[in-house]
Structure formats: structure tokens, C-alpha cells
Amino acid sequence: MSQLDSISSEGVFYWAMKLHKAFKFRIYPDDEQKGALAIQFGHARFVYNHYRRVREEYYYETATGLSYRDTTDDLAQRLKVEYPWLSEAHSQVLQQTLKDLDRAYVNFFAGRAAYPRFKKKHAKQSIRFPQGFKLDGQRIYLPKVGWVRIVRHRRIEGVMKNCTVSRTKTGKYFVAIQCEMDVDEPTPAESSVGIDLGLTTFVTLSTGEKVKPPQHLRRTERRLKIRQRRLSRKQKGSNSRAKQRQRVAATHERVTNQRRDFHHKLSRQIVDRFGIIGFETLNVRGMLANHHLAKSISDAGWYQFVTFTSYKAAWAGGTVEKADQWYPSSKLCSACGEKNASLKLSDRQWVCLGCGAIHDRDENAAKNLEPLPREPREVTPVEIRAAVAHSAPENSQGTALEAQAL
């Protein structure tokens, strides 16, 4: 969120951005601390699942929903009396869990997310401390856990607001500290670019540059199949099955980390070069119905890449524009605007019948997606205050680009 910092006597407005940023570090709790964290994870998961069921049943019976306040009151007055062992968990951790559940329902009814699901014991676990934590060198204090060793590989900036402790499926522990900081308004790059995403080439820029897809999942597929086959042959409930489950989870985690690293680096390069970035909105869920391409589409991770690009552009003062879902970027001639209605998915190059231009399919689509650069103009104080009130970045949902780059 941005806020007006100061106004000079000459009428020049200076901006200061109030930025929220998370710093994630690896932590190494000992066995006793792992037990304390397991209690926090388990109790938070129980409360989440309990009120997920209660809210659903209440809605079916009364056709009205329960609010966050209703659930917190019930937690303090009834549930903790019925289950006294819930007092072992930090009270604010349970309250934050109810906030997460309420936000999940809000996002569902707003069409931004799927219906809230029950949390599973063997999935990723996380809890949030809004206060009470503190840092001291290579240690972090967590309420009801104690001082835990932390590896701080970079300096924390700003004022610490809350921290989220998580445990992955492979048994690794992390803490993400959200900080609030004031930064000067950034100056975005003046150039613009259109980006077409696909499978043959992951990124095609309107400048003609192309980036090949890394295909992290495809390269690890054979190892993953072997480990999953061995897991299926283990006896349920045995220690060997638990160890093999961790090996499978480690393989998936490695692929996820590789994909995130690729998306982070590529999105940073694009945001540093271009101030206005154009994408196309596509129905990715519908594309995944094609079983011949579903695995490759999921491996590409288009939504994650567009999300990373969007928030990095917002931090840099740039903008991300998304064309309409039905905008025919591949079929329009970027030179004269003539539409080639007979263009097929197999046509990688085509000739415009209107002007005779020869087009590369992906490069032409990227050129059509490039936003027009805006001319700088003087901004009035009224517009500045309006921008301050509505400067929260959008929550990007489901964008990716054509599966036509196939």
C-alpha cells in the first residue's frame, strides 16, 4: 500500500511506499522443540477442521454463515471447555487459524479461490504468531516453543509484524517474517513488452526473444515413478513406508523449488527491463482437461510466473495488463490488424493475406499483447489522493497464456 509522504512548497509531490515483504529463513528446532511445534500444528489443524465443518453445517441448517467473531467466541466459551487440551497451544495461533478460515470463505464467495478443504496431517503444516516472537542473532524466540536456532542469510529490513512457522512434507522447518518498510516511489522502466507463454517456448517476448521451457517435472519423472512404485509396495503403517513417503515428497519438493527459482529469476529480468507488461487471460482449468497436455501445462506453472511478475512489477512501479480471454492474439496480424480466421494450432508460421507479412505464431501473439506506452503527464493532488486510497495491489488470479504454443 502507498501513502503520501510529503508535499513541497513548489507543489511537487513526493511518495513513500509502505511495503510489506516477507523474509524466509530455515530454522533447526531440537527434538523437544519439534514436539512443541507439533502440538501447535496439531491443535491449529484441529480448530481449523472443526470450524470448517461447523460453518458448513450451520449454513445448511440456517442458510446464513458464521462470522470470524462467532467462531472466536465459540472457541473461548465452549470448545476450550469441552477440549481443555487446546490450552496447550498459543491462543493467538488458534485465533490466526480462524482468521485464515474466514479469509478462505471470503475468497471462495468472491470467486477468487476454491471451496475450503480440510487440512491433512501429512500435508504442509503452518502456524502464525502475530506477536510475542523476537530475534537475537542466530536465534528466534517462538511463544510456547522457546529459542530456536535460525540461519539468517540476509538482513531483515523494516518493522517485524508477524511470523509464520511452517513444516514441509520432508520435515524441514522454516520461518517467514513479514516486515513493513517505507521505500521511495520507484521509477519503472519506460519500455513496454508483450509476453506470450506456451509449451514449445515458455516465454516469447514481443522483442523476438524466446526462452525454452526448463521442464523440471519431465526431467525428474523417471526417478519419481520409481520412488512412487516403491512406496506403493510398502506396508501401510510401517516405518519403511514413512521413510519412502519422505523420499517421494523430497522429489516433489525439489521440482517445486527448481520451478520457483526459474520463475523468480525470469520475472525479475523482465520487470527490470520493462515498465508495462502485457499478458493474456486464459482458462487454464479448461486447458488441463486435455489429458495429452495437462502434465506439460502443470509443469510450466504459468499462473505462478504471472503472479511473480505482477507483484514484482507493482514493487518496481510498473504495471501488468491482461488482455481479454477471447482476444485473438495469435490470429491477428500485428502489422495491419487483419484476422486469419483459418489459423490452426499446427500452423507455427503464417502469411497475412492483407499485407503479405510473414509471422512467427508466438512472436506475432506477443506483439499483439504489447500494451501501448503511456505519455507522462502532470498528476493533480485529487488524483494522487485517490491513488493512495486504492493503491493495494490486486490479487492476481489464474492467468497464463495460450496453450497454443504447442
C-alpha positions as CSV (number, residue, x, y, z in Angstrom):
1,M,0.0,0.0,0.0
2,S,1.2,3.5,-0.9
3,Q,0.8,6.7,1.1
4,L,1.6,10.3,0.5
5,D,4.8,11.2,2.3
6,S,5.3,14.9,1.9
7,I,4.4,17.9,-0.3
8,S,7.0,20.6,-1.1
9,S,6.2,24.3,-1.2
10,E,6.6,24.2,-5.0
11,G,3.7,21.7,-5.3
12,V,5.9,18.7,-6.1
13,F,4.6,15.6,-4.6
14,Y,6.9,13.0,-3.1
15,W,5.7,9.5,-2.5
16,A,6.7,6.9,0.0
17,M,5.5,3.3,-0.5
18,K,4.6,1.3,2.6
19,L,5.7,-2.1,1.5
20,H,5.1,-5.5,3.2
21,K,7.7,-8.0,2.5
22,A,8.5,-11.5,3.9
23,F,11.9,-12.8,4.8
24,K,12.1,-16.6,4.9
25,F,14.7,-18.5,6.8
26,R,15.5,-22.1,7.7
27,I,15.2,-23.0,11.4
28,Y,16.5,-26.1,13.2
29,P,14.5,-26.9,16.3
30,D,15.7,-29.7,18.6
31,D,13.6,-32.8,19.5
32,E,11.8,-31.1,22.4
33,Q,11.0,-28.0,20.3
34,K,9.8,-30.2,17.4
35,G,7.4,-31.7,19.9
36,A,6.2,-28.3,21.0
37,L,5.7,-27.2,17.4
38,A,3.8,-30.5,16.6
39,I,1.4,-29.6,19.4
40,Q,0.9,-26.1,17.9
41,F,0.4,-27.6,14.4
42,G,-2.0,-30.3,15.5
43,H,-4.2,-28.0,17.7
44,A,-4.4,-25.4,14.9
45,R,-5.3,-28.0,12.4
46,F,-8.0,-29.4,14.7
47,V,-9.5,-26.0,15.2
48,Y,-9.5,-25.2,11.5
49,N,-11.1,-28.5,10.6
50,H,-13.7,-28.3,13.4
51,Y,-15.0,-24.9,12.4
52,R,-14.8,-25.7,8.8
53,R,-17.3,-28.4,9.5
54,V,-19.3,-26.3,11.9
55,R,-19.6,-23.4,9.4
56,E,-20.7,-25.7,6.7
57,E,-23.4,-27.4,8.8
58,Y,-24.7,-24.1,10.1
59,Y,-25.1,-22.8,6.6
60,Y,-27.0,-25.9,5.5
61,E,-29.4,-25.5,8.5
62,T,-29.9,-21.8,8.5
63,A,-28.9,-20.6,5.1
64,T,-26.7,-18.0,6.8
65,G,-23.0,-18.1,7.5
66,L,-20.9,-17.7,10.7
67,S,-18.5,-14.8,11.0
68,Y,-15.0,-14.8,12.4
69,R,-16.3,-13.2,15.6
70,D,-18.8,-16.0,16.0
71,T,-16.1,-18.7,15.8
72,T,-13.7,-16.9,18.2
73,D,-16.5,-16.5,20.8
74,D,-17.4,-20.2,20.5
75,L,-13.8,-21.2,20.7
76,A,-13.3,-19.3,24.0
77,Q,-16.6,-20.1,25.6
78,R,-17.3,-23.7,24.5
79,L,-14.6,-25.5,22.6
80,K,-11.8,-24.9,25.1
81,V,-14.1,-26.0,27.9
82,E,-15.0,-29.2,26.0
83,Y,-11.4,-29.8,24.9
84,P,-9.2,-28.4,27.7
85,W,-6.0,-29.7,26.0
86,L,-6.4,-26.9,23.4
87,S,-4.9,-24.5,26.1
88,E,-1.5,-26.2,25.3
89,A,-1.5,-24.2,22.0
90,H,-0.8,-20.4,21.9
91,S,-4.2,-18.7,22.0
92,Q,-3.2,-16.2,19.2
93,V,-2.2,-19.1,17.0
94,L,-5.7,-20.5,17.2
95,Q,-7.2,-17.1,16.5
96,Q,-5.0,-16.7,13.4
97,T,-6.2,-20.1,12.2
98,L,-9.8,-18.9,12.4
99,K,-8.8,-15.8,10.5
100,D,-7.3,-18.0,7.8
101,L,-10.5,-20.0,7.6
102,D,-12.7,-16.9,7.4
103,R,-10.4,-15.5,4.7
104,A,-10.7,-18.8,2.8
105,Y,-14.5,-18.5,2.8
106,V,-14.4,-14.8,1.7
107,N,-12.1,-15.7,-1.2
108,F,-14.4,-18.6,-2.2
109,F,-17.6,-16.5,-2.3
110,A,-15.7,-13.7,-4.1
111,G,-14.7,-16.3,-6.8
112,R,-11.0,-16.0,-6.1
113,A,-10.4,-19.5,-4.7
114,A,-11.8,-23.0,-4.4
115,Y,-14.0,-24.1,-1.6
116,P,-12.0,-24.5,1.7
117,R,-10.8,-28.1,2.3
118,F,-9.9,-29.9,5.4
119,K,-6.2,-29.8,6.5
120,K,-4.4,-33.1,6.5
121,K,-1.8,-34.4,9.0
122,H,0.8,-35.4,6.4
123,A,0.5,-32.2,4.3
124,K,2.4,-29.0,4.8
125,Q,1.8,-27.5,8.3
126,S,1.9,-23.9,9.3
127,I,1.0,-21.5,12.1
128,R,1.3,-17.8,12.5
129,F,2.4,-15.7,15.5
130,P,1.1,-12.1,15.3
131,Q,3.3,-11.1,18.3
132,G,5.5,-12.4,21.1
133,F,8.3,-13.6,18.8
134,K,11.8,-11.9,18.8
135,L,15.2,-12.3,17.2
136,D,18.6,-12.4,18.8
137,G,21.4,-13.1,16.5
138,Q,21.1,-16.6,15.2
139,R,18.2,-17.4,17.4
140,I,14.4,-16.7,17.3
141,Y,12.0,-16.9,20.2
142,L,8.7,-18.5,19.5
143,P,6.0,-18.5,22.2
144,K,5.5,-21.8,23.9
145,V,8.4,-23.2,21.9
146,G,11.4,-21.3,23.1
147,W,14.6,-20.1,21.5
148,V,15.2,-21.9,18.1
149,R,18.3,-21.8,16.0
150,I,17.8,-19.9,12.8
151,V,20.1,-19.4,9.8
152,R,19.8,-15.7,8.8
153,H,21.4,-15.5,5.3
154,R,20.3,-11.9,4.8
155,R,19.5,-8.8,6.7
156,I,15.9,-8.1,7.8
157,E,14.6,-4.7,6.8
158,G,11.6,-2.8,8.2
159,V,9.4,-3.4,11.3
160,M,8.5,-7.0,12.0
161,K,4.7,-7.5,12.0
162,N,4.2,-11.3,12.3
163,C,6.0,-14.6,11.6
164,T,4.7,-17.8,10.1
165,V,6.4,-21.1,11.0
166,S,5.9,-24.0,8.6
167,R,7.0,-27.6,8.3
168,T,7.3,-29.2,4.8
169,K,6.4,-32.7,4.0
170,T,10.0,-33.6,4.1
171,G,10.3,-32.5,7.7
172,K,12.1,-29.2,7.1
173,Y,11.2,-26.2,9.3
174,F,11.1,-22.6,8.1
175,V,10.0,-19.2,9.5
176,A,8.8,-16.3,7.3
177,I,8.9,-12.9,9.0
178,Q,6.6,-10.3,7.5
179,C,8.0,-6.8,7.7
180,E,6.7,-3.4,6.9
181,M,9.0,-0.8,5.4
182,D,8.9,2.6,3.8
183,V,10.6,3.0,0.5
184,D,10.7,5.8,-2.1
185,E,8.4,5.6,-5.0
186,P,10.3,3.6,-7.7
187,T,10.7,4.7,-11.2
188,P,9.7,2.0,-13.7
189,A,11.3,1.3,-17.0
190,E,9.8,3.3,-19.8
191,S,9.6,0.4,-22.3
192,S,6.7,-2.0,-22.7
193,V,6.6,-5.6,-23.8
194,G,4.0,-8.3,-24.7
195,I,4.6,-11.8,-23.5
196,D,3.2,-15.0,-25.0
197,L,3.5,-18.1,-22.8
198,G,3.5,-21.6,-24.2
199,L,4.9,-25.1,-24.1
200,T,7.3,-25.2,-27.1
201,T,8.8,-21.9,-25.9
202,F,7.9,-20.9,-22.3
203,V,8.3,-17.2,-23.0
204,T,8.2,-15.3,-26.3
205,L,8.6,-11.6,-26.0
206,S,7.4,-9.0,-28.5
207,T,11.1,-8.1,-29.0
208,G,11.6,-11.5,-30.6
209,E,13.4,-13.1,-27.7
210,K,12.4,-16.7,-26.7
211,V,13.1,-18.8,-23.6
212,K,12.9,-22.5,-23.7
213,P,10.8,-24.3,-21.0
214,P,13.0,-26.0,-18.4
215,Q,10.6,-29.0,-18.0
216,H,11.7,-29.7,-14.4
217,L,9.0,-32.3,-13.8
218,R,9.7,-34.1,-17.1
219,R,13.4,-34.4,-16.3
220,T,12.6,-35.9,-12.9
221,E,9.7,-38.1,-14.0
222,R,11.6,-41.4,-14.2
223,R,13.0,-41.0,-10.6
224,L,9.6,-40.0,-9.3
225,K,8.0,-43.1,-10.9
226,I,10.5,-45.4,-9.3
227,R,10.1,-43.9,-5.8
228,Q,6.3,-43.9,-6.1
229,R,6.3,-47.5,-7.2
230,R,8.4,-48.5,-4.2
231,L,6.1,-46.5,-1.9
232,S,3.0,-48.4,-3.2
233,R,4.7,-51.7,-2.2
234,K,5.4,-50.7,1.3
235,Q,3.2,-52.0,4.1
236,K,0.8,-49.3,5.4
237,G,1.7,-48.0,8.8
238,S,5.3,-49.3,8.7
239,N,8.4,-47.2,9.3
240,S,9.8,-48.1,5.8
241,R,6.6,-46.6,4.2
242,A,7.0,-43.4,6.2
243,K,10.6,-43.1,5.0
244,Q,9.7,-43.8,1.4
245,R,6.9,-41.2,1.6
246,Q,9.5,-38.7,2.6
247,R,11.7,-39.7,-0.4
248,V,8.7,-39.1,-2.7
249,A,8.0,-35.8,-1.0
250,A,11.6,-34.7,-1.4
251,T,11.4,-35.3,-5.1
252,H,8.3,-33.2,-5.5
253,E,9.9,-30.5,-3.3
254,R,13.0,-30.4,-5.4
255,V,10.9,-29.9,-8.6
256,T,8.9,-27.2,-6.9
257,N,12.0,-25.3,-5.8
258,Q,13.5,-25.5,-9.2
259,R,10.4,-24.2,-10.8
260,R,10.1,-21.3,-8.3
261,D,13.7,-20.4,-8.8
262,F,13.3,-20.3,-12.6
263,H,10.1,-18.1,-12.3
264,H,11.7,-15.8,-9.8
265,K,14.8,-15.1,-11.9
266,L,12.9,-14.7,-15.2
267,S,10.3,-12.5,-13.8
268,R,12.9,-10.3,-12.2
269,Q,14.8,-9.9,-15.5
270,I,11.6,-8.9,-17.3
271,V,10.5,-6.4,-14.6
272,D,13.9,-4.8,-14.6
273,R,13.7,-4.2,-18.4
274,F,10.1,-3.3,-18.9
275,G,7.7,-1.0,-17.1
276,I,4.4,-2.1,-18.8
277,I,3.9,-5.8,-19.4
278,G,1.1,-7.4,-21.3
279,F,-0.3,-10.9,-20.7
280,E,-3.4,-12.7,-21.9
281,T,-6.0,-14.2,-19.6
282,L,-6.7,-17.8,-20.4
283,N,-8.9,-20.5,-18.9
284,V,-6.1,-22.7,-17.6
285,R,-8.5,-25.0,-15.8
286,G,-10.2,-25.8,-19.1
287,M,-6.8,-26.4,-20.7
288,L,-6.0,-29.0,-18.1
289,A,-9.0,-31.1,-19.3
290,N,-6.8,-32.0,-22.3
291,H,-5.1,-35.1,-20.9
292,H,-2.4,-35.0,-23.6
293,L,-1.2,-31.6,-22.4
294,A,-2.2,-31.4,-18.8
295,K,1.1,-32.6,-17.4
296,S,3.1,-30.2,-19.5
297,I,0.8,-27.3,-18.7
298,S,1.1,-28.0,-14.9
299,D,4.9,-28.4,-15.2
300,A,5.1,-24.9,-16.9
301,G,3.5,-23.2,-14.0
302,W,2.1,-20.2,-16.0
303,Y,0.0,-18.9,-13.1
304,Q,2.9,-18.7,-10.7
305,F,5.1,-16.9,-13.3
306,V,2.4,-14.3,-14.0
307,T,1.8,-13.9,-10.3
308,F,5.5,-13.3,-9.6
309,T,5.8,-10.9,-12.5
310,S,2.7,-9.0,-11.3
311,Y,3.9,-8.3,-7.7
312,K,7.4,-7.6,-8.8
313,A,6.1,-5.0,-11.3
314,A,4.0,-3.4,-8.6
315,W,7.0,-3.1,-6.3
316,A,9.0,-1.6,-9.2
317,G,6.2,0.9,-10.0
318,G,5.3,-0.8,-13.2
319,T,2.0,-2.3,-14.4
320,V,0.8,-5.6,-15.7
321,E,-2.1,-5.6,-18.2
322,K,-4.1,-8.6,-19.1
323,A,-6.0,-8.9,-22.4
324,D,-9.4,-10.3,-22.6
325,Q,-9.7,-14.1,-22.5
326,W,-11.2,-14.1,-26.0
327,Y,-8.7,-11.7,-27.6
328,P,-7.4,-13.5,-30.7
329,S,-3.7,-12.6,-30.2
330,S,-2.4,-15.4,-32.4
331,K,-4.8,-14.8,-35.3
332,L,-4.4,-11.0,-35.7
333,C,-1.7,-9.6,-37.9
334,S,0.5,-7.4,-35.8
335,A,1.3,-5.3,-38.9
336,C,-2.1,-4.5,-40.4
337,G,-4.6,-6.0,-38.0
338,E,-6.1,-8.5,-40.5
339,K,-7.6,-11.6,-38.8
340,N,-6.7,-15.0,-40.0
341,A,-9.8,-17.0,-39.0
342,S,-8.5,-20.2,-40.6
343,L,-5.3,-20.4,-38.5
344,K,-4.8,-23.8,-36.9
345,L,-2.8,-24.8,-33.8
346,S,-0.4,-26.7,-36.0
347,D,0.5,-23.6,-38.0
348,R,3.7,-22.3,-36.5
349,Q,4.2,-19.7,-39.2
350,W,1.6,-18.0,-41.4
351,V,1.4,-15.3,-44.1
352,C,-1.1,-12.4,-43.8
353,L,-3.4,-12.2,-46.8
354,G,-3.9,-8.5,-46.1
355,C,-0.3,-7.2,-46.2
356,G,1.8,-10.2,-47.0
357,A,3.7,-10.2,-43.8
358,I,5.3,-13.5,-42.6
359,H,4.6,-14.2,-39.0
360,D,6.1,-16.5,-36.4
361,R,3.0,-17.5,-34.4
362,D,4.3,-16.9,-30.9
363,E,6.1,-13.7,-31.7
364,N,3.1,-12.3,-33.5
365,A,0.9,-13.1,-30.5
366,A,3.4,-11.4,-28.2
367,K,3.4,-8.2,-30.4
368,N,-0.4,-8.1,-30.2
369,L,-0.3,-8.3,-26.4
370,E,2.2,-5.5,-26.0
371,P,0.5,-2.5,-24.3
372,L,0.8,0.9,-25.8
373,P,3.3,3.1,-23.9
374,R,1.7,5.9,-22.0
375,E,2.8,9.5,-22.3
376,P,3.8,11.0,-18.9
377,R,1.5,13.8,-17.7
378,E,1.2,16.0,-14.6
379,V,-0.9,14.5,-11.9
380,T,-3.3,16.6,-9.8
381,P,-3.5,16.4,-6.0
382,V,-7.0,14.9,-6.3
383,E,-5.8,12.0,-8.4
384,I,-2.9,11.4,-6.0
385,R,-5.1,11.1,-3.0
386,A,-7.5,8.8,-5.0
387,A,-4.5,6.6,-5.9
388,V,-3.4,6.5,-2.3
389,A,-6.9,5.2,-1.2
390,H,-6.9,2.5,-3.9
391,S,-3.2,1.5,-4.2
392,A,-3.5,-2.0,-2.7
393,P,-2.1,-4.4,-5.4
394,E,-4.6,-6.8,-7.0
395,N,-4.6,-10.4,-6.0
396,S,-3.7,-12.0,-9.4
397,Q,-5.9,-15.0,-10.2
398,G,-5.4,-17.6,-12.8
399,T,-3.6,-16.1,-15.7
400,A,-1.5,-17.9,-18.1
401,L,-1.2,-17.7,-21.7
402,E,-2.2,-19.7,-24.6
403,A,-1.6,-23.4,-24.8
404,Q,-1.2,-22.7,-28.4
405,A,2.5,-22.5,-28.2
406,L,2.2,-26.2,-28.6
